[in-house]
Amino acid sequence: MVSLEIGRVCMKVAGREAGKYCVVIKKVNNAFVEVTGPKILTGVKRRRANIEHLEPLEYVLQITDAANDDDVIAALEKQNLMTKLGLKKPSAAEMKAEKAKPAKEMKQEAKKEEKKESKEKKEEKPKKESKEKKEKKK
């Protein structure tokens, strides 16, 4: 079995990003690693992933621990893996737009997540009937 060392190129086999390529950038513990696509290149966001959800490939990039997305893209180009894996290099404008994502948009996304979580919590709690309603039913 191929190990999941830093720089190992993998394919995600589970979750919403299944079938997409990613690169191991940090080992969290025995069960988890931090991976990145980068998102602009493969659609895989920088996140923690269960090692059981990754299929290691034979390619290993020469990157440092917790490398940024630009370093990963450069390493992929250097080893000519962009063409081997069928990845399209993003244009300079796309990369600039991704980096310049306004803080306002990020705050809006965070608020949406908080609302979603609070709504889910409310749905989990069963509604209690008031004493008056119970008495009226009798």
DRENPA-627246 format. One record per atom (N, C-alpha, C): residue in three letters; x, y, z. Coordinates in steps of 0.1 Angstrom, whole numbers, padded with zeros to 4 digits, always signed. Example, Ala and Ser with C-alpha at 12.3 -4.5 7.8 and 13.67 -1.06 7.14 Angstrom:
2
ALA+0132-0057+0078;ALA+0123-0045+0078;ALA+0132-0033+0078;SER+0128-0022+0071;SER+0137-0011+0071;SER+0129+0000+0079;
This chain:
138
MET+0008-0012+0000;MET+0000+0000+0000;MET+0009+0012+0000;VAL+0005+0022-0008;VAL+0012+0035-0008;VAL+0008+0044+0003;SER+0018+0050+0010;SER+0015+0058+0021;SER+0011+0072+0017;LEU+0004+0079+0027;LEU-0001+0092+0024;LEU+0009+0103+0030;GLU+0021+0104+0024;GLU+0030+0114+0029;GLU+0027+0127+0023;ILE+0034+0138+0027;ILE+0032+0151+0022;ILE+0036+0151+0008;GLY+0027+0157-0001;GLY+0029+0158-0015;GLY+0023+0147-0023;ARG+0018+0137-0017;ARG+0012+0125-0024;ARG-0001+0130-0031;VAL-0002+0127-0044;VAL-0014+0130-0052;VAL-0024+0119-0050;CYS-0036+0122-0047;CYS-0047+0112-0044;CYS-0059+0116-0052;MET-0068+0106-0052;MET-0081+0108-0058;MET-0091+0106-0046;LYS-0101+0115-0045;LYS-0111+0114-0035;LYS-0121+0104-0040;VAL-0124+0094-0031;VAL-0134+0083-0035;VAL-0147+0084-0027;ALA-0148+0094-0018;ALA-0161+0095-0011;ALA-0164+0110-0009;GLY-0177+0113-0007;GLY-0181+0127-0004;GLY-0184+0134-0017;ARG-0187+0147-0015;ARG-0191+0155-0027;ARG-0180+0157-0037;GLU-0168+0156-0033;GLU-0157+0158-0042;GLU-0151+0145-0048;ALA-0159+0134-0047;ALA-0155+0121-0051;ALA-0151+0121-0066;GLY-0140+0115-0070;GLY-0136+0114-0084;GLY-0126+0126-0087;LYS-0123+0134-0078;LYS-0115+0146-0081;LYS-0101+0144-0075;TYR-0091+0150-0081;TYR-0077+0149-0076;TYR-0074+0159-0065;CYS-0066+0155-0056;CYS-0061+0163-0045;CYS-0047+0160-0041;VAL-0041+0169-0033;VAL-0027+0167-0029;VAL-0027+0167-0013;VAL-0020+0158-0007;VAL-0018+0158+0007;VAL-0008+0169+0011;ILE-0012+0178+0020;ILE-0003+0189+0023;ILE+0001+0189+0038;LYS-0006+0181+0046;LYS-0003+0180+0060;LYS-0009+0167+0066;LYS-0002+0161+0075;LYS-0007+0149+0082;LYS-0012+0154+0095;VAL-0025+0152+0098;VAL-0032+0156+0110;VAL-0030+0146+0121;ASN-0033+0133+0119;ASN-0031+0122+0128;ASN-0032+0109+0120;ASN-0033+0098+0126;ASN-0033+0085+0119;ASN-0045+0083+0110;ALA-0056+0090+0113;ALA-0068+0088+0105;ALA-0071+0100+0095;PHE-0065+0111+0097;PHE-0068+0123+0089;PHE-0056+0130+0083;VAL-0058+0136+0071;VAL-0047+0144+0065;VAL-0054+0157+0060;GLU-0046+0167+0058;GLU-0052+0179+0052;GLU-0048+0179+0037;VAL-0058+0182+0029;VAL-0056+0181+0014;VAL-0061+0194+0008;THR-0056+0196-0004;THR-0061+0207-0013;THR-0061+0202-0027;GLY-0069+0209-0035;GLY-0069+0205-0050;GLY-0058+0211-0058;PRO-0056+0224-0058;PRO-0064+0235-0052;PRO-0077+0236-0058;LYS-0086+0243-0051;LYS-0100+0244-0056;LYS-0102+0250-0070;ILE-0094+0260-0073;ILE-0094+0266-0086;ILE-0090+0257-0097;LEU-0082+0247-0094;LEU-0077+0237-0104;LEU-0086+0225-0105;THR-0089+0218-0093;THR-0096+0206-0094;THR-0110+0206-0087;GLY-0113+0217-0080;GLY-0126+0218-0073;GLY-0125+0212-0059;VAL-0114+0208-0054;VAL-0113+0203-0040;VAL-0108+0214-0031;LYS-0116+0218-0022;LYS-0112+0228-0012;LYS-0102+0223-0002;ARG-0094+0232+0003;ARG-0084+0229+0014;ARG-0092+0224+0026;ARG-0091+0212+0030;ARG-0098+0207+0041;ARG-0092+0194+0047;ARG-0097+0190+0058;ARG-0092+0178+0064;ARG-0100+0166+0058;ALA-0093+0155+0055;ALA-0100+0144+0049;ALA-0096+0131+0056;ASN-0105+0122+0057;ASN-0103+0109+0062;ASN-0094+0101+0052;ILE-0084+0094+0057;ILE-0075+0087+0048;ILE-0082+0076+0041;GLU-0093+0071+0046;GLU-0101+0060+0040;GLU-0109+0065+0028;HIS-0110+0078+0027;HIS-0117+0084+0016;HIS-0108+0088+0005;LEU-0095+0085+0005;LEU-0086+0089-0005;LEU-0079+0076-0011;GLU-0077+0077-0024;GLU-0070+0066-0031;GLU-0057+0072-0036;PRO-0046+0068-0030;PRO-0033+0074-0033;PRO-0029+0070-0047;LEU-0023+0079-0055;LEU-0018+0076-0068;LEU-0002+0075-0067;GLU+0004+0072-0078;GLU+0019+0069-0077;GLU+0027+0082-0077;TYR+0020+0094-0079;TYR+0028+0106-0080;TYR+0030+0113-0066;VAL+0042+0118-0064;VAL+0045+0126-0052;VAL+0051+0139-0056;LEU+0046+0150-0051;LEU+0051+0163-0054;LEU+0061+0167-0044;GLN+0071+0175-0048;GLN+0081+0180-0039;GLN+0076+0193-0033;ILE+0069+0193-0022;ILE+0063+0205-0015;ILE+0067+0204-0001;THR+0066+0216+0006;THR+0069+0216+0020;THR+0056+0214+0028;ASP+0057+0212+0041;ASP+0046+0210+0050;ASP+0036+0222+0049;ALA+0023+0220+0047;ALA+0013+0230+0046;ALA+0016+0241+0036;ALA+0020+0236+0024;ALA+0023+0245+0012;ALA+0010+0252+0008;ASN+0012+0264+0002;ASN+0000+0272-0002;ASN-0004+0266-0016;ASP-0016+0271-0021;ASP-0021+0266-0034;ASP-0012+0269-0046;ASP-0005+0281-0045;ASP+0004+0285-0056;ASP+0016+0275-0057;ASP+0021+0271-0045;ASP+0032+0261-0045;ASP+0028+0248-0051;VAL+0015+0244-0048;VAL+0010+0231-0053;VAL+0009+0231-0068;ILE+0003+0242-0073;ILE+0001+0244-0088;ILE+0015+0244-0095;ALA+0025+0251-0089;ALA+0038+0251-0095;ALA+0044+0237-0095;ALA+0043+0230-0084;ALA+0048+0216-0083;ALA+0042+0207-0093;LEU+0029+0208-0095;LEU+0021+0200-0105;LEU+0027+0203-0119;GLU+0029+0216-0122;GLU+0034+0220-0135;GLU+0048+0214-0137;LYS+0056+0215-0127;LYS+0071+0211-0128;LYS+0072+0197-0131;GLN+0063+0188-0125;GLN+0064+0174-0128;GLN+0055+0170-0139;ASN+0049+0180-0146;ASN+0041+0177-0158;ASN+0029+0169-0155;LEU+0023+0170-0143;LEU+0011+0162-0139;LEU-0002+0169-0144;MET-0001+0182-0148;MET-0013+0188-0152;MET-0019+0181-0165;THR-0010+0178-0174;THR-0014+0171-0186;THR-0017+0156-0184;LYS-0009+0150-0175;LYS-0011+0136-0172;LYS-0025+0133-0166;LEU-0029+0143-0157;LEU-0042+0141-0150;LEU-0053+0148-0157;GLY-0050+0155-0168;GLY-0060+0162-0176;GLY-0066+0174-0169;LEU-0057+0181-0162;LEU-0061+0193-0155;LEU-0059+0206-0164;LYS-0067+0215-0163;LYS-0066+0228-0171;LYS-0061+0239-0161;LYS-0050+0245-0165;LYS-0044+0255-0157;LYS-0053+0267-0157;PRO-0056+0273-0145;PRO-0065+0285-0145;PRO-0058+0297-0151;SER-0065+0306-0157;SER-0059+0318-0162;SER-0055+0327-0151;ALA-0047+0337-0154;ALA-0042+0346-0144;ALA-0054+0354-0138;ALA-0064+0357-0146;ALA-0076+0365-0142;ALA-0084+0356-0132;GLU-0085+0343-0135;GLU-0093+0334-0125;GLU-0086+0333-0112;MET-0072+0332-0113;MET-0065+0331-0100;MET-0066+0344-0092;LYS-0065+0355-0099;LYS-0066+0368-0092;LYS-0080+0370-0086;ALA-0090+0366-0093;ALA-0104+0367-0088;ALA-0106+0358-0076;GLU-0100+0346-0076;GLU-0102+0337-0064;GLU-0095+0343-0052;LYS-0083+0349-0054;LYS-0076+0354-0043;LYS-0082+0367-0037;ALA-0088+0375-0046;ALA-0094+0387-0043;ALA-0109+0386-0038;LYS-0113+0374-0034;LYS-0127+0372-0030;LYS-0129+0382-0018;PRO-0139+0391-0020;PRO-0141+0401-0009;PRO-0145+0395+0004;ALA-0140+0401+0014;ALA-0143+0397+0028;ALA-0158+0397+0030;LYS-0165+0406+0023;LYS-0180+0407+0025;LYS-0187+0394+0021;GLU-0182+0388+0009;GLU-0188+0376+0005;GLU-0185+0365+0015;MET-0173+0364+0020;MET-0170+0354+0030;MET-0179+0355+0042;LYS-0182+0368+0047;LYS-0190+0370+0058;LYS-0204+0365+0055;GLN-0209+0368+0043;GLN-0223+0364+0039;GLN-0224+0349+0039;GLU-0214+0342+0034;GLU-0214+0327+0034;GLU-0214+0322+0048;ALA-0206+0328+0057;ALA-0206+0324+0071;ALA-0219+0326+0078;LYS-0226+0337+0075;LYS-0239+0339+0081;LYS-0250+0329+0076;LYS-0249+0325+0063;LYS-0258+0315+0057;LYS-0256+0302+0064;GLU-0243+0298+0067;GLU-0240+0286+0074;GLU-0246+0286+0088;GLU-0245+0297+0095;GLU-0250+0299+0109;GLU-0265+0297+0109;LYS-0272+0304+0099;LYS-0286+0303+0099;LYS-0291+0289+0096;LYS-0284+0282+0087;LYS-0287+0268+0084;LYS-0285+0259+0096;GLU-0274+0261+0103;GLU-0272+0253+0115;GLU-0282+0255+0126;SER-0286+0268+0128;SER-0296+0271+0138;SER-0309+0266+0135;LYS-0313+0266+0122;LYS-0325+0261+0117;LYS-0326+0246+0119;GLU-0315+0239+0117;GLU-0314+0224+0119;GLU-0316+0221+0134;LYS-0310+0229+0142;LYS-0311+0227+0157;LYS-0326+0228+0161;LYS-0332+0239+0156;LYS-0346+0241+0159;LYS-0355+0229+0155;GLU-0352+0224+0143;GLU-0360+0213+0138;GLU-0358+0200+0146;GLU-0347+0199+0152;GLU-0344+0187+0160;GLU-0352+0186+0173;LYS-0355+0198+0179;LYS-0362+0199+0192;LYS-0377+0197+0189;PRO-0383+0187+0196;PRO-0397+0185+0194;PRO-0405+0197+0201;LYS-0416+0201+0195;LYS-0424+0212+0200;LYS-0432+0207+0212;LYS-0432+0214+0223;LYS-0439+0210+0235;LYS-0453+0218+0234;GLU-0463+0210+0237;GLU-0476+0216+0237;GLU-0478+0223+0251;SER-0485+0234+0250;SER-0487+0241+0263;SER-0498+0234+0271;LYS-0498+0237+0284;LYS-0507+0230+0293;LYS-0522+0233+0289;GLU-0523+0246+0284;GLU-0537+0250+0281;GLU-0542+0242+0269;LYS-0534+0240+0259;LYS-0538+0232+0247;LYS-0541+0218+0251;LYS-0533+0212+0260;LYS-0536+0198+0265;LYS-0549+0197+0272;GLU-0552+0207+0280;GLU-0565+0207+0288;GLU-0577+0209+0278;LYS-0575+0217+0268;LYS-0586+0219+0258;LYS-0589+0206+0251;LYS-0579+0198+0248;LYS-0581+0186+0241;LYS-0588+0176+0249;LYS-0587+0176+0262;LYS-0594+0167+0271;LYS-0608+0170+0272;
